[in-house]
Amino acid sequence: MPSEAKLSVTLTEEMAAMIGRAVESGDYASASEVVREALRTWKLQRGQAEQERVLLRDVIARSIASGNVGEVSAETIKAEGRALLAARRTVEKAKV
């Protein structure tokens, strides 16, 4: 089991109430469990965002390397990156 560290965190009243409701509902045994779950979700989202940034950099690099100079909108680049990311996720899911 990983070692634990105690932290003191200040939350808004709304956030504290959300945690309290999650514990009161029985979905979680403690506020700590709620926060740990939130951090796991945050970590996943950050990983996905990093994958998207890497793909966008790749799309931009390939576009520059192609020598096809012209105007391309940011939305076009984003759309191509998202399509590549979706394809990669589909392949990763198929492996599992």
N, C-alpha and C positions, 0 to 999 in steps of 0.2 A: 504494500500500500504506500502511495506517495506520502511524503511528509506534508504536514499542514502548516500554514502560517495564518496567524490571526491578523485581520485588518480592520480598521475603523473607517467606515465609508459614510459620507453624508448624502442623503437622498432627498428628493422633493417629497412633500407629503403625499402627493399622488402616487409616486413610485412606491413609497413605504406601504401605502394602502393596498396597492396591487399585490405586493408580496404577502401582506397580511391576509388578503382574500384567498390567494392561492393556497396558503397554509390552512386557513379555516375551512376551505372546501374539501380538504383531505387529499388534494392532488399532490401535495408535498408535506413532508413531516416537519420541515423547519425552514426558516428564512434562508439559511445557508444552502439548502438544497435548491431553492428557487434561484438564488444567485449563481450557483455552480452550473445549473442548467442554462441560464441566460448567457453565461460566459462560454459554454460549449457552443451554443448557437452562434454567438458573436465570432468565435474563432473560425467556425465553418464559413460564415459569411465573408470574413476577411480573406480566407483562402480562396473562395470563389472570385472575389473582387481582384485578387492578385492574378489569378488565372486569366481573367478578362483583360487586365492590363498587359500581360505577357502576349496574349493573342493580338491585341490591338497594335502593340509594338511590332509584332511579326508582320501583320498586314501592312503597316506603314513601311517597314523595311523592304518587304517584297515589292511594294508599289514603287518605291524609289529605285530599287535595283532593276526593275523592269524597263526603266528608261521612258516609260509612257508618261510624259510630263503633261499635265493638264489639271484643270480644276476638279477637285473631288471634294465633296462636302463631308463634313465631320459625320453627318448622319449616315452617309454611305459607308464610311470606314467603320463606324460602330456596327452597322447592320451586318457587314461582312464578318467582323470579329465575333459578333453574337452567333452567327450561323456556324462559324468554325467551332466555337465553344459548345454549342448544342450538339454538333456532330461528335465532338470529342467525348462529351458526357454520355451520349448514346453508346459509343464504343466501350467506354468504361463500365457502364451498366451491364452490357452484354457479357463482359468478362466475369462478372460476379455471379 
